[in-house]
Amino acid sequence: MKRRERTRQLIELGGLVVKAGLVELTDDDRAVLFGVMIDAAAKLKGEQRDQALTLWRRRGRRAFEQLQNA
């Protein structure tokens, strides 16, 4: 069962990358996508963690709402 849950989680996370438009914007360049994620992780390890989480959470919630209302 754990394997199935992990597979579902990975599929959902990949879907978020697609919904954010990152695949198209980077021409599906995996190195660029990974670099973006490394930058985000670095920011989350820094002093600005709380501000970044607050900002990204707000943006994400608004985007989800727009998708649902579309």
C-alpha positions, 0 to 999 in steps of 0.5 A, spaced: 500 500 500 505 504 501 508 504 494 501 505 491 501 512 495 508 514 494 506 513 486 500 517 487 504 522 490 509 523 485 503 523 480 500 529 483 506 533 484 508 532 477 501 534 475 503 541 479 509 542 475 505 541 469 499 546 471 504 551 473 506 551 466 513 550 468 514 544 463 512 549 457 516 555 459 522 550 460 521 546 453 521 540 458 528 541 460 529 537 466 535 540 468 532 547 468 526 544 472 531 541 477 535 548 478 528 552 479 526 547 485 533 547 488 533 555 488 526 554 492 529 549 497 535 554 498 530 559 499 526 555 504 533 553 508 534 561 509 532 566 513 526 568 509 523 561 509 516 564 513 515 569 508 516 565 502 512 560 504 506 565 506 507 568 499 507 561 495 501 559 499 497 565 497 499 564 490 498 557 490 491 557 493 489 563 488 491 559 482 487 553 485 481 557 486 482 560 479 482 553 476 476 551 480 472 557 477 474 556 470 
